[in-house]
């Protein structure tokens, strides 16, 4: 446990009673392995990760925010175009303005 580890969404620090959990930014067939390979994970507290109503696995807006973040991160760090991202992860999550 480290003092600098914080929830990506709410900023809550990791403590003995608030463990952080790795969240793969893209789920589904083979995508977890791709996330692991390219560092497309974030640390979330349990509430932000897996609790309704706002947790990443329950809330469409939270999931959409994380998908967009993940696509921008992957495209920036890997130098991928939108087409390359779609080939790797199957879908574009960015709005038209963000792709340029």
ZINOR-V387337 format. One record per helix or strand of 3 or more residues. SS is the DSSP state (a for helix, b for strand). FROM is the first residue (numbers start at 1). TO is the last residue. If there is no record, write none. Layout:
SS&FROM&TO, SS&FROM&TO
//
This chain:
b&20&24, a&31&38, b&41&45, a&46&50, a&60&78, a&82&89, a&96&99
//
